[in-house]
């Protein structure tokens, strides 16, 4: 019938064993790049050519029509004869297409006619809306149809309890879960009345048919002598049950997949189906495909190291065929902007070497991670294509939150006004336009009366939502929020849009991440107008397209990792490989980091030749502060020798500069103090050198034409977290850099007593922020005192000008406490400090009522106290003393005093509450750490239990948190 073929010549030993497997259940564990598709195709050909099976007697189930079509066509070409190729007469295809064909023959057995209709997504949404009308559901505080349908689909696929799923999903909202269930019950009834099914029904009723009708089940078990399933790790509960019913008579089942690439649990996939296969089919034989044809040995070493950390998995190791090339690169830029410029420079370098841009892909965990890169690519006129959906600034939720800013900036913006009010109940496009025209096409919220006028014009049903956001428009005018677009978005989301997303988007958690990223991004801009101008430019660029049809022949691909699965490129960049970003903090908290690790593995294994992992060190906050980022835990699991750490990258732009100008602080209002000499340590040199050590050297410093260039070199010796030397040149266009540098250069170059120090230098447009970490164990108290005398006053004084516009000032806390000894009167304290009269009352009040309660600052209970002091705002000071032997008691005492102060009438009480909230949110670091604090005014408990390893990490985090708030 068919000509015979030599399978031994076409396949490697691992593939051949799987292709020629005997009858019975078989599990093919196919690692990335090992020829999974080829193995399935040759298995089809083997069954037909060698086992004399008719093509229609093999059922191949896949997840995409494209995959099914490709495999069937390639298998057909292998076995093609002059007669009918046979596969066209079978039922192979996706799970849904198979279920459809099955039900077309037997729908009457499950209560439908064989001519049933299949509802597409729009049809289903319209029917749900109709059911809501039938039940007279009040649409205010009721989820959109797509949210209800998504919840129904995931629950159906998991064969879960719909009632429990609905209740859990809407638990923290005002949604009536019983009403949602009533709508779904009505939806199912209406479908049956109309002889219609949706996509989820196809699988559910196909399984019902096989479960309840033995004659039908036996018929198809006989017809399909062999069943093959592709990407088995992505099956959900209902698909697994469907497969089991089809093979329960003969057991001739082969499933192919990779548990390392199970990354779709959020849509119902259960990787336990793959891991538990041998338990469900005790007679199963397992075949492993581990010979990788895609990537270089160096890339595979990284992939193997990354995935090794997962506890539950089939043990396998990718083995290379290709020759060795360069090691994967690790780049630790300062922030997302430098990261974006690095990607562009490397892409151009690869292009100059002959690589097509289309062979380069940038992967990221979440959409907002690519926001800055999209902007920089546009500025650089480098063509790119988004395969991860619509452009960031054109996503519905981003346009929603920006509508508020657009309306505030431009009262005549009709589109912004209508978009905003159409989010309210009973306000459609016609009503929204009618209201806007009542104001003569100009809704000016600089007028206090406008809020009352909008209130009078809106329908009654819309007023509760409008009243939630109306204060934002007042605050914009009265609190001068024109210079803080992030604060406007933050309040809008907090008061209204967060709940709106839950009710209107099934993936609201991911959209919230996008908005959080947008808020941080606003910190780059001085005004709302500058921010809006920048994002408007991104919607009108020539370099960007969003679909394959529009794509130029040669363009860089941008994609989330989820959407890149199954694809490959010659070069891959991974963005924001940092803790809480990749892995995603929300995903890791909800279900652990195992799936996040698999996702990182998928990202690493997409590349053939070049891999670039980027892990920025900071993220900007909406208030202008920064968050320090740690490298992803997945990077720490890679042996250092496997990565080539990038150094010497210049962040200078080679294309047009950003439209937002750099912020410049006002000149300092006080002279900068000279650094005090530091006492020499008496600790023996040999003892100090035993400790972990790292030193930062300033190799080169130049200052000219208003810009400073500093070449920093970090040399490490046995310091955890730093594995190689780093060299980077920083250029800052800020005339204030030079005096700051001059005041700190001695401390930066080397500690006076020769002890090694790790210093982290972060440069922004406003100032140079210096954070120093003593990495030796000896004499920490002495070092921190010196740090206060040198770095803190200089930094705070330098920042003073920038904060004056917000009505804030700083007092040197170190000086205040030093001068407290021997003070007999409040006036004497104020006089000694030389404080401004506007501070006198607050300082005197603080000294009189609170300084005494904070205890001695120089002597700890064990004689080894540590001093850590931070300045506060307008007389509100934060004091922390940490004793090695009595930490818990002291923190209770000082924090209770701080809480007492925060509950008294004071303009900064709210800020103090925020500080405590930040402290409470500091994650567990090293050893035993416990936090529990209630709201201001009801302080209940605050306990820390640290071991020695966790102390320094905690102290660092605390300084960063408080410093950012200040």
ABEGO torsion letter per residue (X at the ends): XBBBBBAAAABBAAAAAAAABBBEBBBBBBBBGAGAAAAAAAAAAAAAAAAGBBAAABBBBBABAAAAAAAAAAAAAAABBABBAGAAABABEBAAAAAAAAAAAAAAAAGBBAABBBBBAAAAAAAAAAAAAAAGBBABGBBBAAAAAAAAAAAAAAGBBAAAAAAAAAAABABBAAAAAAAAAAAAAAAAAAGBBBAAAAAAAAAAAAAABAAAAAAAAAABABBBBBGAAABBAAAAAAAAAAAAAAGBBBBBEBAAABAAAAAGBBAAAAAAAAAABAABBBBBBABBAABBAAAAAAAAAAAAABABBBBBBBBBABBBBBBBBBBBBABAAAAAAAAAAAAAAAAAAGBBAAABBBBBABAAAAAAAAAAAAAAGBBBBBAAEBBAAABAAAAAAAAAAAAAABAABAAAAAAAAAABBGBBAAAAAAAAAAAGGBBBAABAAAAAAAAAABBAAAAAAAAAAAAAAAAAAAAGAAABAAAAAAAAAAAAAAAAAAAABAAAAAAAAAAAAAAAAAAABABAAAAAAAAAAAABBAABBABAAABBABBBBBBBAAAABGBBBABBBBBGBBBGAOBBAAAAAAAEAAAAAAAAAAAAAABAABBBBBBBABBBBAAGBBBBBBBBAAAAABBAAABBBBBGBBABBABBBBABBBBBBBBBABBBBBBBBBBBBABBAAAAAABBBBBBBBABBBBBGGBBBBBBBBBBBGBBGBABBBBBBBBBBBAAAAAAAAAAAAAAABBAAGBBBBBBBBBBAABBBBBBBBABABGAAAAAAAAAAAAAAAAAAAAAAAAAAAGBBBBBAAAAAAAABGBABAAAAAAAAGBBAAAAAAAAAAAAAAAAAAEBAABBAAGBBBBBBBBBBGGBBBBBBBBAAAAAAAAAAAAAAAAAAAABBBAAAAAAAAAAAAAAABBBBEEBBBBBBBBBGBBABBBBBBBAAAAAAAAAAAAAAAAAAX
